[in-house]
Amino acid sequence: MVSPTFANIDLEALKANYLSVSEFIQRRSSKKLNKVPVNIIAVIKANAYGHGSIAVARALEEAGSFMLACADIEEGVKLRESGVRTPILVFGALSVSDLNGVFTHNLTPTVSSPFAARALQAAAETRNFQLHCHLKIDTGMNRFGFRHDNLHQTIPEVLLSRNLIFDAVYTHFATADQLSNQIFERQQKHFIASIEVLSMLGFQSRFCHAANSASLLRDDQCWFDAVRPGLLLYGVVPPPLIPPPSLRLRPVMSLRSRIVAVKGVRPGEILGYGGQFTAVRPTRVAIVPAGYADGLDVRLAGVGFALVRGCRVPIIGSVCMDSITIDVTELDVSPGDEVVILGTQDDEHIDIVEMAKWIGTVPYEILCRTGIRIERVYKSDNLLSKVKL
Ligand SMILES: *Cc1c(COP(=O)(O)O)cnc(C)c1O
C-alpha cells in the first residue's frame, strides 16, 4: 500500500553534497602550505536529520566517508546492526547509557567528563580491551566536555586510564551561525589553548576537530584535521550563512502528497478546528492528507504555502493531525493532483529555510520532525525503493 504522503530522499544528491563539501575543503586546505587533507565526520544523528539513518549511512559509505557521528549508543548500535562498517563517533554523554554497545558494536565514544572517563575505563578494563575514543573540550558552550579552564585538574586522572586510547580531541561551537557574535572567536582561542595544555600534560591524540556546518562555512581556521557537517550534507545551508559559489548543494529531502478532496466554503463559514479561518469570499479548498502527525508544524496554518500545479497556494484553516487544507480558489484542481509541501514542482520551489522562517524555527527542527509514519522513498541510481525506517 502506498500512502499519498511521502518524503522523497535523493541519495544521489546526498552523495553529491558530500563530495562537494569534500572537494571544497580539499581545495581550500591544499592552498595552505604543509596542510594535511581535512577529513569529514558526517553527522547522521537523529535518524540522519529525519532522512533515515540507515539509508543515509549506506550512501555516505558509498561516497567514501571517513567517519560517521551519531548522538547516542543506541543510534550507533542500530547502524552497526544494519551492516554499517565505517567508524562511528558517539557524541552524547555516556553516563546514563548502557555502555555495553560501545564494545559489542565497535563504537567510538566521546569522553566528555571525568565521570565518563572512569566509567569507560572500568568497562574497558573488565573486558581487557583497548578502547578508542575522542576527548571533548567545553570551550564555552557549557554543555558537554571538560572545561577548557581547568584541564590541569581533570586531565591527569584521565591520563591514567590505561585502557582508553584517545584518537582525537574536539569541541563544539555555540554561535557559529551568529555572525556578529564574538563567542565563536573566543571558543576557537580556548580550543587552541586547550590543545597546548593537553600536550603539556602529556596527552597525545592523532587529530583535532571542531567545525559544524556553520563554522565550516564561516572560517577555515577552525577546520583543523576534520570537519563535522550535518545540515550541509542534507543540502541545507544554516541561515544566515551563504555558501561560496564553488560549494554546490542540492536539497536531499522533499515532501509530497496528493489532494484527496476539493470542496467549496461559503463566505462567513469557518474552516477546520478553532475557527482560525473564516472565509470572506467563496473559497475552494483542497484537503491534503498530511498533518502534524506527519511532522507538519501547526504554526503553518495561515502563514505557510504549498505547491499545486506549479503555483504557490496558502495553507489555511488549521493544521490537523492527519490533514491540512489549502486555498485553491484560483486554480483548477482535482483529487489526485500532486501537492508539494517541501521541494520543487515545475518552476516553483519551497525550501526548508523559507519554511523555517514562516514559523520562527530552524531548518534542523523541521527536518528532524518528519514523522515516523511518513514513508521515505529513496532515490538513487541503482535503486528506487520504499522503506519505512
Ligand atoms: C549536530 C552536531 C554537529 C553537526 O551540526 P550541523 O550544524 O548540522 O552541521 C556537529 N557536531 C556536534 C557535536 C553536533 O552535535
The ligand as a Tripos MOL2 file, in Angstrom:
@<TRIPOS>MOLECULE
LIG
   15    15     1     0     0
SMALL
NO_CHARGES

@<TRIPOS>ATOM
      1 C1         24.8280   18.1410   15.4460 C.3       1 LIG1
      2 C2         26.2800   18.3240   15.6110 C.ar      1 LIG1
      3 C3         27.0970   18.6670   14.5140 C.ar      1 LIG1
      4 C4         26.5540   18.9940   13.1390 C.3       1 LIG1
      5 O1         25.9000   20.2360   13.1520 O.3       1 LIG1
      6 P1         25.3610   20.9180   11.8070 P.3       1 LIG1
      7 O2         25.0330   22.2830   12.2230 O.co2     1 LIG1
      8 O3         24.1880   20.1220   11.3710 O.co2     1 LIG1
      9 O4         26.4730   20.8500   10.8180 O.co2     1 LIG1
     10 C5         28.4570   18.7250   14.7220 C.ar      1 LIG1
     11 N1         28.9880   18.4670   15.9380 N.ar      1 LIG1
     12 C6         28.2500   18.1530   17.0100 C.ar      1 LIG1
     13 C7         28.9020   17.8860   18.3170 C.3       1 LIG1
     14 C8         26.8690   18.0790   16.8860 C.ar      1 LIG1
     15 O5         26.1280   17.7710   17.9550 O.3       1 LIG1
@<TRIPOS>BOND
     1     1     2 1
     2     2     3 ar
     3     2    14 ar
     4     3     4 1
     5     3    10 ar
     6     4     5 1
     7     5     6 1
     8     6     7 2
     9     6     8 1
    10     6     9 1
    11    10    11 ar
    12    11    12 ar
    13    12    13 1
    14    12    14 ar
    15    14    15 1
@<TRIPOS>SUBSTRUCTURE
     1 LIG1         1 GROUP 0 **** ****
